[in-house]
Amino acid sequence: MGIIAIPTLDRAGDVDMQLEGLFVRMPRHQPVLRSPGEHRLNERGELREHLVARAREDETMKLDVECEKGFRVVGLSCRYRSSLWVPREARRMLSELVRGAHIVIASEDELGLVVTDPQDESAAAEELSASGVSQLVIKRGARGATVWHEGRPHHATAVPVTVLDTVGAGDAFTAGYLSGVLDGVSPATALHRGTLTGAFADACVGDWEGLPTRAELSLLETEPGSTVR
């Protein structure tokens, strides 16, 4: 799960600003044990419940603080992990958090954690829109992605690449989509950029090593055999 906060900018689309601190996430390798007594938590039960409870408190606090500071956009990427919590716990937390966000990013199998009927995407978008969500982004893996905005869906097909490693592709997609938001482009254009950055991640071993620079974004759309200078 990640909370993304984009502050009100003096210049809309100022993508050269420093982004450090805008993507708030529980670090993947954050130390779990913080006090001498915590080592007694058992790995299968209490440790998992302890981590989830602390994550809920931390992420909810961050979202509240970000909204109070007047951020222009608050986005939430669901990132559900079954090894950390059961669906019932995740649904209770995520369904609360998404209703304080402007952009919600979820994979197809995560959508049911935040809406009443995940099979009806139009109704799902309308349900979240009633709580202030302006963009619902649904990741579909090899079938691309869809963004619902102002009652209409926009679909982007996946960019065909030779897949070497899918680790980090979802995060790369989110990064691409959000960079489009920062650029001030339309949701449909941001969605296409997300599929490009996700494809770069798929085509490289590692979760971030293959991410492109701005100058490299168009490389995957270049005709095979073309000379790139």
Residue pairs with C-beta under 8 A, 6 or more apart in sequence:
1 25
1 26
1 55
1 59
1 76
1 77
1 78
1 79
1 80
1 94
1 97
2 23
2 24
2 25
2 76
2 77
2 79
2 174
3 24
3 25
3 59
3 62
3 63
3 66
3 74
3 75
3 76
3 77
3 97
3 101
4 22
4 23
4 24
4 73
4 74
4 75
4 76
4 77
4 103
4 174
4 178
5 22
5 24
5 62
5 66
5 71
5 73
5 74
5 75
6 22
6 71
6 72
6 73
6 74
6 75
6 178
6 181
6 182
7 22
7 69
7 70
7 71
7 72
8 70
8 71
8 72
9 17
9 72
12 184
13 182
13 183
13 184
14 182
15 179
15 182
15 183
17 182
24 59
24 62
24 66
26 55
26 58
26 59
32 38
32 47
32 50
32 51
33 39
33 41
38 50
41 47
41 50
48 84
48 85
51 84
52 84
52 85
52 89
52 93
55 84
56 93
59 93
59 97
60 93
60 96
60 97
63 74
63 76
63 97
63 100
63 101
64 100
66 74
67 74
67 100
73 102
73 103
73 181
74 100
74 101
74 102
74 103
75 101
75 102
75 103
75 104
75 105
75 178
75 181
76 94
76 97
76 98
76 101
76 103
76 104
76 105
77 105
77 106
77 171
77 174
78 94
78 98
78 104
78 105
78 106
78 107
78 110
78 113
78 114
79 110
79 170
80 87
80 90
80 94
80 109
80 110
80 113
87 113
90 113
91 112
91 113
91 114
94 110
94 113
94 114
95 113
95 114
95 115
98 104
98 114
98 128
98 131
98 133
99 128
99 131
99 132
99 133
100 132
101 132
101 133
102 132
102 133
102 134
102 135
103 133
103 134
103 135
103 137
103 178
103 181
104 114
104 128
104 133
104 135
104 136
104 137
105 137
105 139
105 174
105 177
106 113
106 114
106 136
106 137
106 138
106 139
107 138
107 139
107 140
107 141
107 170
108 118
108 138
108 139
108 140
111 118
111 121
111 124
111 138
112 118
114 128
115 123
115 124
115 127
115 128
116 123
116 124
116 127
117 123
117 124
118 124
121 136
121 138
121 146
121 148
121 153
122 148
122 151
122 153
124 136
124 148
125 133
125 136
125 148
125 151
125 153
126 151
128 136
129 136
129 151
134 149
134 150
135 147
135 148
135 149
135 187
136 147
136 148
136 149
137 145
137 146
137 147
137 148
137 177
137 191
137 194
138 145
138 146
138 147
138 148
139 145
139 170
139 173
140 146
140 158
141 158
142 158
143 157
143 158
144 155
144 156
144 157
144 158
144 195
145 155
145 156
145 158
145 173
145 191
145 194
145 195
146 153
146 154
146 155
146 156
146 191
147 153
147 154
147 187
147 188
147 190
147 191
148 154
149 187
149 188
154 187
154 188
154 191
155 191
156 188
156 191
156 192
156 194
156 195
157 195
158 195
158 198
158 199
159 195
159 196
159 198
159 199
159 220
159 221
160 199
161 199
161 200
161 202
161 203
161 220
162 203
163 202
163 203
164 202
164 203
164 204
164 205
165 201
165 202
165 204
165 205
165 206
165 207
166 201
166 202
167 201
167 206
167 207
168 201
168 206
168 207
168 208
169 198
169 199
169 201
169 202
170 198
171 201
171 207
171 208
172 197
172 198
172 200
172 201
172 208
172 210
172 211
173 194
173 195
173 197
173 198
173 201
174 194
175 194
175 197
175 211
176 190
176 193
176 194
176 195
176 196
176 197
176 198
177 190
177 191
177 193
177 194
178 190
179 190
179 193
179 197
180 187
180 189
180 190
180 191
180 193
180 194
181 190
183 190
185 193
193 217
196 212
196 217
196 220
196 221
197 211
197 212
197 217
199 220
200 210
200 211
200 212
200 216
200 220
201 207
201 208
201 210
201 211
202 210
203 210
204 210
212 219
219 228
222 228
